[in-house]
Amino acid sequence: MQIETKFHGTIQIKPTETWYFPKGLPGFEEETEFALLPIEGNDAFQVLQSTKQASIAFIVANPYTLVDNYTFEIDEPTIGLLEITKPEDIMALGIVSMKKPFEDSTINLQAPLIFQLHNKKAKQMILNENCFDIRHPIAKGGY
């Protein structure tokens, strides 16, 4: 399938490479289908790109590579919605706000994106505890 993207222009992706967000993302509830796209020359970050609207794209990163001691529990509604049966079935990413200079960039640790690797469903889960920052500096992670 061909999609228009914010950072990559027009590209071809396979339908099996898309992720389904049954409830969309907060603020973008109508956007339910996304693709994870690489950023050339940078393995630490990816683009979560809407397959419907080129202008809706988010830079994402693995929070565990950027933050020491990051941990959270997945709530029951998310486990049910994504049909998670074991921890190995999931991947977590955080939305990054890129800034200039780069050292001022932040990652949202309070609302991780949870991806179920087998059925390609995903959800942004807002943590009930306020123990993590919405704007955690990524420069602390050494990038």
C-alpha positions in Angstrom: 0.0 0.0 0.0 1.2 3.5 -0.8 1.1 6.2 1.9 2.1 9.9 2.1 4.4 10.6 5.1 5.6 13.7 6.9 9.3 12.9 6.7 9.8 10.2 4.1 7.6 11.5 1.2 5.5 8.9 -0.6 6.5 5.3 0.3 5.3 1.7 -0.1 4.5 -0.3 3.0 3.0 -3.8 3.4 -0.3 -4.0 5.2 1.4 -6.4 7.6 3.7 -3.6 8.6 0.9 -1.5 10.0 -0.2 -1.2 13.6 -3.8 -0.9 14.6 -4.7 1.4 17.5 -8.4 0.4 18.3 -9.0 3.7 20.2 -6.6 5.9 18.2 -4.2 8.1 20.2 -5.4 10.7 22.7 -6.2 13.8 20.7 -6.1 11.7 17.5 -8.9 9.2 18.2 -9.8 9.0 14.5 -6.3 7.9 13.6 -6.2 4.1 14.1 -3.6 2.9 11.7 0.1 3.7 11.9 3.4 2.5 10.5 6.7 2.5 12.3 9.3 3.9 10.0 13.1 4.0 10.4 15.1 7.2 10.5 18.0 6.7 8.2 21.3 6.7 10.0 19.7 6.7 13.5 18.7 3.4 15.1 17.7 5.1 18.4 14.6 6.8 17.0 11.7 5.8 14.6 8.7 7.6 13.2 5.2 6.5 14.1 3.4 7.6 10.9 -0.4 7.7 10.3 -1.3 5.8 7.2 -4.2 8.2 6.5 -2.7 11.7 7.1 0.9 12.6 6.2 0.9 15.4 8.7 0.3 13.1 11.7 3.7 11.6 12.6 5.5 11.2 15.9 9.2 10.6 16.7 9.4 7.6 19.1 12.1 5.8 21.0 12.6 2.9 23.3 12.4 4.5 26.8 14.5 1.7 28.3 17.5 2.8 26.3 17.1 6.4 27.4 16.1 6.1 31.0 17.6 4.1 33.9 15.1 2.2 36.1 12.1 2.9 33.9 9.3 0.4 34.8 5.5 0.3 34.8 2.7 -2.2 35.0 0.3 -2.6 32.1 -3.3 -2.1 33.3 -6.0 -4.7 32.9 -8.0 -2.7 30.2 -4.8 -2.5 28.1 -4.0 -6.1 28.6 -7.6 -7.0 27.4 -7.7 -4.6 24.5 -4.4 -5.7 23.1 -4.9 -9.4 24.0 -1.6 -9.6 25.9 -0.8 -13.0 27.3 2.9 -12.7 28.2 5.4 -10.0 28.6 7.4 -11.2 25.6 4.5 -10.3 23.4 4.9 -6.5 23.8 7.2 -3.6 23.0 7.0 -0.2 24.6 8.0 3.1 23.0 7.7 6.7 24.1 6.8 9.8 22.1 9.8 12.2 21.8 9.5 16.0 21.5 12.5 17.0 19.4 14.0 20.4 20.2 16.8 22.6 19.1 19.3 22.2 20.5 18.9 18.4 20.5 19.9 18.3 24.2 16.6 19.9 25.1 14.6 17.1 23.5 12.3 15.1 25.8 10.5 11.8 26.0 7.0 11.2 27.4 7.4 8.5 30.1 3.9 9.1 31.6 2.1 7.7 28.5 4.0 4.9 26.9 2.9 3.3 23.6 2.3 -0.4 24.1 2.6 -2.6 21.0 1.4 -6.3 20.9 3.9 -7.9 18.6 1.7 -10.8 17.4 -1.7 -9.2 16.5 -0.2 -5.8 15.6 -2.6 -3.9 18.0 -1.3 -0.9 20.0 -2.4 1.6 22.5 -1.1 4.7 24.3 -1.5 3.9 28.0 -1.6 6.8 30.4 0.0 5.7 33.7 -2.2 6.3 36.8 0.8 7.1 39.0 2.5 10.4 38.4 6.0 9.0 39.0 7.3 9.8 35.5 7.6 13.0 33.6 5.7 13.8 30.4 8.8 15.7 29.4 11.8 13.7 30.6 15.1 15.0 29.2 16.6 12.5 26.8 20.0 14.1 27.2 20.2 12.3 30.5 20.3 9.0 28.6 23.6 9.9 26.8 22.2 10.7 23.3 
